[in-house]
Amino acid sequence: MKQGILSILMVSLLLVVVACGNDGSTSTTGDDGGSEQEQYTIRIAGGAVGPEHSLTRTFHFLKEQLEENSDGRFQVDLSVAGELGEDREIIEAMQMGEVHLASPSPAALGGFNKGVAILDMPFLFTSRDIAYEVLDGEPGKMILEGLDGAGLKGLGYFENGFRNVTNDTKPIESIEDFQGLSIRTMQNQTHIRAWELLGANPTPMAFGELYTALQQGTVDGQENPFGLIVANKFFEVQDYLTVTNHVYAPNVIITNSAFYEELPSDLQQVFDEAVSEAIEHNRELAQQEEIDARAELEEQGMEVYEFSQEDLQQMQDITLEVYDEFKDDIGEEVVDLFLEASLE
């Protein structure tokens, strides 16, 4: 069994100090021996980012909302900074009932529902307003509902930000500068293909290995939102930053379906409202983080370059081929729905 899942199981065993069911519920007994309202432990995997990142701060906010608005009937065990493993391990643990809430990347969820891959397509969203409208609307709901067959319940989307390119080789000021550049990507076929079309050498790699790979020159560069670049101190091993905003990166909020269905209706309502409030809070944090993180990268000495509108349009035109190549895998209905909604 993978080390990440073993760690999750060990954490869960240490937490259970009273009789606890698979749904995370705990029976409590009053002074007179009578049964009081049940309490539920919610084990949340808060991702692999640092303590100051917007996603980590969002999960702390969500923990507070769940506990306070349930009058203590929800007890939240929050693990952050990758303590419970990579996204794939966390999803598998959730299917086993050992994790109750997480927000993995679309790439990690692709193996459970192919339609999720639409969220990783280049230039699908060219602004936050468009992204929010589409993800909160019917297209976004379709993706969430598609997770039902995997024992997961989709709840909404947190924001990870727009992805931009860094490297330690040369300034990237035009499409031609991507030629031959080795760029770390997620293990994501749509991302890999997009960078191939742009002339780069994409190198899929686990995020936890990235800093060392950049430091040792295993890859020339990487692409991530400003907040993650700062949180992981990539500016220490990268000199050049190019603002491309080529992918808007949402994280999909999921819970274990069985856990959710076994909650009393009043706690389901508390659960849903807390997630909704956390989404709004996350968007505020993410927008401010983009401003602050970019300023921090400039202060740290990174040379920042902006693609012109002509270069961005050329980049978008080149990567449009990815939609045709993956349309059958993702689902024609999904691709058409998202493209139509995002272009309105």
C-alpha positions as CSV (number, residue, x, y, z in Angstrom):
1,M,0.0,0.0,0.0
2,K,1.3,3.4,-0.8
3,Q,3.1,5.4,1.9
4,G,0.6,8.3,1.7
5,I,-2.4,6.0,2.3
6,L,-0.5,4.3,5.2
7,S,0.1,7.7,6.7
8,I,-3.6,8.6,6.4
9,L,-4.6,5.3,8.1
10,M,-2.2,5.9,11.0
11,V,-3.5,9.5,11.5
12,S,-7.0,8.2,11.5
13,L,-6.3,5.5,14.1
14,L,-4.6,8.1,16.4
15,L,-7.7,10.3,16.1
16,V,-10.2,7.7,17.1
17,V,-10.2,7.7,20.9
18,V,-13.8,6.8,21.2
19,A,-16.1,4.4,19.3
20,C,-16.4,5.9,15.8
21,G,-18.3,4.7,12.8
22,N,-17.1,4.6,9.1
23,D,-19.1,7.8,8.5
24,G,-16.9,9.7,11.0
25,S,-19.7,9.9,13.6
26,T,-19.1,9.7,17.3
27,S,-21.7,8.9,19.9
28,T,-21.7,11.1,23.0
29,T,-23.3,10.4,26.4
30,G,-24.9,12.9,28.8
31,D,-24.4,12.9,32.6
32,D,-27.7,11.0,32.9
33,G,-26.5,8.3,30.6
34,G,-28.8,9.5,27.7
35,S,-27.6,10.0,24.2
36,E,-26.8,13.5,23.0
37,Q,-26.6,14.7,19.4
38,E,-23.9,12.9,17.4
39,Q,-20.7,14.5,16.6
40,Y,-18.9,14.0,13.3
41,T,-15.2,14.1,12.6
42,I,-14.4,15.6,9.2
43,R,-10.9,14.7,8.0
44,I,-9.7,17.3,5.5
45,A,-6.7,17.0,3.2
46,G,-5.7,20.6,2.6
47,G,-3.2,20.1,-0.2
48,A,0.6,20.4,-0.5
49,V,1.0,24.1,-0.4
50,G,2.6,26.2,2.4
51,P,0.8,27.8,5.4
52,E,0.5,31.3,3.8
53,H,-0.9,30.2,0.5
54,S,-4.5,31.1,-0.3
55,L,-5.6,27.5,-0.5
56,T,-4.2,26.7,3.0
57,R,-5.8,29.8,4.4
58,T,-9.1,28.8,2.8
59,F,-9.1,25.4,4.5
60,H,-8.5,27.0,7.9
61,F,-11.4,29.3,7.2
62,L,-13.6,26.3,6.2
63,K,-12.6,24.4,9.4
64,E,-13.7,27.4,11.5
65,Q,-17.0,27.7,9.6
66,L,-17.8,24.0,9.9
67,E,-17.1,23.9,13.7
68,E,-18.7,27.2,14.6
69,N,-21.9,26.9,12.5
70,S,-22.5,23.3,13.7
71,D,-22.2,24.3,17.4
72,G,-19.4,21.8,17.7
73,R,-21.1,18.9,16.1
74,F,-18.5,18.9,13.4
75,Q,-14.9,18.3,14.6
76,V,-12.4,19.0,11.9
77,D,-9.1,17.4,11.6
78,L,-7.2,19.4,9.0
79,S,-3.9,18.2,7.5
80,V,-1.9,20.6,5.3
81,A,1.5,20.9,3.5
82,G,1.2,17.5,1.8
83,E,1.0,15.5,5.1
84,L,-1.4,13.0,3.6
85,G,0.4,12.5,0.3
86,E,-0.2,13.6,-3.3
87,D,-3.6,14.3,-4.8
88,R,-4.1,10.8,-6.3
89,E,-3.4,9.2,-2.9
90,I,-5.8,11.5,-1.2
91,I,-8.6,10.7,-3.7
92,E,-8.1,7.0,-3.1
93,A,-8.1,7.5,0.6
94,M,-11.4,9.4,0.3
95,Q,-12.9,6.5,-1.6
96,M,-12.0,4.3,1.3
97,G,-13.7,6.8,3.7
98,E,-10.4,7.8,5.4
99,V,-10.6,11.4,4.1
100,H,-13.9,13.4,4.0
101,L,-13.0,16.6,2.1
102,A,-10.3,17.7,-0.3
103,S,-9.7,19.9,-3.4
104,P,-7.4,18.0,-5.8
105,S,-6.3,19.3,-9.2
106,P,-8.4,18.3,-12.2
107,A,-5.4,16.3,-13.5
108,A,-5.6,14.0,-10.5
109,L,-9.4,13.5,-10.9
110,G,-9.1,12.7,-14.6
111,G,-8.7,9.0,-13.9
112,F,-12.1,9.0,-12.1
113,N,-14.0,11.0,-14.8
114,K,-12.5,12.0,-18.1
115,G,-14.7,15.1,-18.4
116,V,-12.7,16.8,-15.7
117,A,-9.8,17.2,-18.1
118,I,-11.7,20.1,-19.8
119,L,-10.7,22.2,-16.8
120,D,-7.0,21.9,-17.8
121,M,-7.4,23.1,-21.4
122,P,-5.3,26.1,-22.5
123,F,-7.0,29.4,-22.7
124,L,-10.4,28.0,-21.8
125,F,-10.9,31.0,-19.5
126,T,-9.4,34.3,-20.3
127,S,-10.7,36.1,-17.2
128,R,-11.8,35.3,-13.7
129,D,-15.3,36.6,-14.3
130,I,-15.8,34.1,-17.2
131,A,-14.3,31.3,-15.1
132,Y,-16.6,32.0,-12.2
133,E,-19.7,32.2,-14.3
134,V,-19.0,29.0,-16.2
135,L,-17.9,27.0,-13.2
136,D,-20.8,28.1,-11.1
137,G,-23.2,27.5,-14.0
138,E,-24.4,24.4,-15.8
139,P,-21.0,23.4,-17.3
140,G,-19.3,23.4,-13.9
141,K,-22.2,21.4,-12.4
142,M,-22.0,18.8,-15.2
143,I,-18.4,18.1,-14.2
144,L,-19.3,17.8,-10.5
145,E,-22.2,15.4,-11.2
146,G,-19.9,13.3,-13.4
147,L,-17.9,12.3,-10.2
148,D,-20.9,10.5,-8.6
149,G,-20.0,7.1,-10.0
150,A,-16.6,7.1,-8.3
151,G,-18.0,7.4,-4.8
152,L,-17.2,11.1,-4.7
153,K,-19.5,14.1,-4.5
154,G,-18.4,17.3,-6.3
155,L,-19.1,20.4,-4.2
156,G,-17.6,23.3,-6.2
157,Y,-14.3,24.9,-7.1
158,F,-11.5,26.6,-5.3
159,E,-9.1,28.8,-7.2
160,N,-5.4,28.1,-7.7
161,G,-4.9,31.0,-10.1
162,F,-3.6,31.6,-13.7
163,R,-0.5,29.6,-14.7
164,N,2.6,31.5,-15.9
165,V,6.0,30.4,-17.0
166,T,9.4,30.7,-15.2
167,N,12.8,29.5,-16.3
168,D,16.5,29.9,-15.5
169,T,17.9,29.9,-19.1
170,K,16.7,33.0,-20.9
171,P,14.0,35.6,-21.1
172,I,10.8,34.3,-22.8
173,E,9.6,37.2,-24.8
174,S,7.9,35.5,-27.8
175,I,6.6,32.1,-28.9
176,E,9.9,31.3,-30.6
177,D,11.7,31.4,-27.2
178,F,9.9,28.3,-26.1
179,Q,11.8,26.2,-28.7
180,G,13.8,23.5,-27.0
181,L,13.1,24.7,-23.4
182,S,12.5,21.9,-21.0
183,I,9.5,22.7,-18.9
184,R,8.2,20.7,-16.0
185,T,4.5,19.9,-16.3
186,M,1.9,18.0,-14.3
187,Q,1.3,14.4,-15.3
188,N,-1.4,15.7,-17.6
189,Q,-1.7,14.8,-21.2
190,T,-3.4,18.0,-22.3
191,H,-0.7,20.1,-20.8
192,I,2.1,18.0,-22.2
193,R,0.6,18.2,-25.7
194,A,0.1,22.0,-25.5
195,W,3.8,22.5,-24.7
196,E,4.8,20.1,-27.5
197,L,2.8,22.2,-30.0
198,L,4.6,25.3,-28.7
199,G,8.0,23.8,-29.3
200,A,9.0,23.2,-25.7
201,N,10.2,19.8,-24.2
202,P,7.5,19.1,-21.5
203,T,8.8,16.9,-18.6
204,P,6.0,15.5,-16.4
205,M,7.1,15.4,-12.8
206,A,5.6,15.2,-9.3
207,F,5.3,18.7,-7.7
208,G,7.2,17.6,-4.6
209,E,10.3,16.9,-6.8
210,L,10.2,20.2,-8.7
211,Y,12.3,22.5,-6.6
212,T,15.2,20.1,-6.6
213,A,14.8,19.5,-10.3
214,L,15.0,23.2,-11.0
215,Q,18.0,23.6,-8.6
216,Q,19.9,20.8,-10.3
217,G,19.0,21.9,-13.8
218,T,17.1,18.7,-14.6
219,V,14.5,21.0,-16.2
220,D,14.9,24.6,-17.3
221,G,11.6,25.9,-16.1
222,Q,8.1,25.3,-14.9
223,E,4.6,26.9,-15.0
224,N,2.4,27.7,-12.1
225,P,0.3,30.5,-10.6
226,F,2.2,33.4,-8.9
227,G,1.1,32.2,-5.4
228,L,2.6,28.8,-5.8
229,I,5.8,30.2,-7.2
230,V,6.2,32.3,-4.1
231,A,5.1,29.7,-1.7
232,N,7.6,27.2,-3.0
233,K,10.4,29.7,-3.3
234,F,11.0,28.9,-7.0
235,F,12.4,32.4,-7.4
236,E,15.5,31.1,-5.6
237,V,16.3,28.9,-8.6
238,Q,14.6,30.7,-11.5
239,D,15.5,34.1,-12.9
240,Y,12.9,34.8,-15.5
241,L,9.1,35.1,-15.3
242,T,6.8,35.4,-18.3
243,V,3.2,36.4,-17.8
244,T,1.1,34.2,-20.1
245,N,-2.0,33.3,-18.1
246,H,-2.3,30.2,-20.4
247,V,-4.4,28.1,-18.1
248,Y,-6.8,29.1,-15.3
249,A,-6.3,26.5,-12.6
250,P,-9.3,25.5,-10.4
251,N,-9.2,22.8,-7.8
252,V,-12.3,20.6,-7.5
253,I,-13.8,20.4,-4.0
254,I,-14.9,16.8,-3.3
255,T,-16.3,14.8,-0.4
256,N,-17.0,11.1,0.2
257,S,-20.5,10.5,-1.1
258,A,-21.4,8.0,1.7
259,F,-20.2,10.3,4.4
260,Y,-22.2,13.1,3.0
261,E,-25.4,11.1,2.6
262,E,-25.2,9.8,6.2
263,L,-25.1,13.3,7.7
264,P,-28.4,14.5,9.2
265,S,-30.2,17.0,6.9
266,D,-29.4,20.0,9.2
267,L,-25.7,19.2,9.1
268,Q,-25.8,18.7,5.4
269,Q,-27.1,22.3,5.2
270,V,-24.3,23.5,7.5
271,F,-21.8,21.6,5.4
272,D,-23.0,23.0,2.1
273,E,-23.2,26.6,3.4
274,A,-19.7,26.4,4.9
275,V,-18.3,25.2,1.5
276,S,-20.1,28.0,-0.3
277,E,-18.7,30.6,2.1
278,A,-15.3,29.1,1.7
279,I,-15.5,29.4,-2.1
280,E,-16.3,33.1,-1.8
281,H,-13.5,33.6,0.7
282,N,-11.1,31.7,-1.4
283,R,-11.7,33.9,-4.5
284,E,-11.1,37.1,-2.5
285,L,-7.8,35.6,-1.2
286,A,-6.7,34.3,-4.6
287,Q,-7.2,37.7,-6.3
288,Q,-5.2,39.5,-3.7
289,E,-2.6,36.8,-3.6
290,E,-2.0,37.3,-7.4
291,I,-1.2,41.0,-6.8
292,D,0.9,40.4,-3.8
293,A,2.8,37.4,-5.1
294,R,3.7,39.1,-8.4
295,A,5.1,42.1,-6.4
296,E,7.1,39.7,-4.2
297,L,8.6,37.9,-7.2
298,E,9.7,41.3,-8.6
299,E,11.2,42.2,-5.3
300,Q,13.1,38.9,-5.2
301,G,14.8,39.9,-8.4
302,M,13.0,38.0,-11.0
303,E,12.9,39.6,-14.5
304,V,9.3,39.8,-15.5
305,Y,8.1,39.8,-19.1
306,E,4.6,40.4,-20.5
307,F,3.5,38.6,-23.7
308,S,1.9,41.0,-26.1
309,Q,-1.7,40.5,-27.1
310,E,-0.5,39.3,-30.5
311,D,1.8,36.7,-28.9
312,L,-1.0,35.5,-26.6
313,Q,-3.3,35.2,-29.5
314,Q,-0.7,33.2,-31.4
315,M,-0.2,31.0,-28.4
316,Q,-3.9,30.4,-28.1
317,D,-4.2,29.6,-31.8
318,I,-1.4,27.1,-31.7
319,T,-2.8,25.2,-28.7
320,L,-6.3,25.2,-30.0
321,E,-5.3,21.9,-31.7
322,V,-5.4,20.3,-28.2
323,Y,-9.2,20.6,-28.1
324,D,-9.6,18.6,-31.3
325,E,-7.1,15.9,-30.3
326,F,-8.7,15.3,-26.9
327,K,-12.3,15.9,-27.8
328,D,-13.2,12.3,-28.0
329,D,-11.5,11.4,-24.7
330,I,-13.1,14.3,-22.7
331,G,-16.5,14.0,-24.4
332,E,-17.7,16.1,-27.3
333,E,-20.7,17.4,-25.3
334,V,-18.5,18.6,-22.5
335,V,-16.0,20.3,-24.8
336,D,-18.7,22.0,-26.8
337,L,-20.6,23.2,-23.7
338,F,-17.6,24.7,-22.1
339,L,-16.4,26.4,-25.3
340,E,-19.8,27.9,-26.0
341,A,-20.1,29.1,-22.4
342,S,-16.6,30.6,-22.2
343,L,-16.9,32.4,-25.5
344,E,-20.3,34.1,-24.7
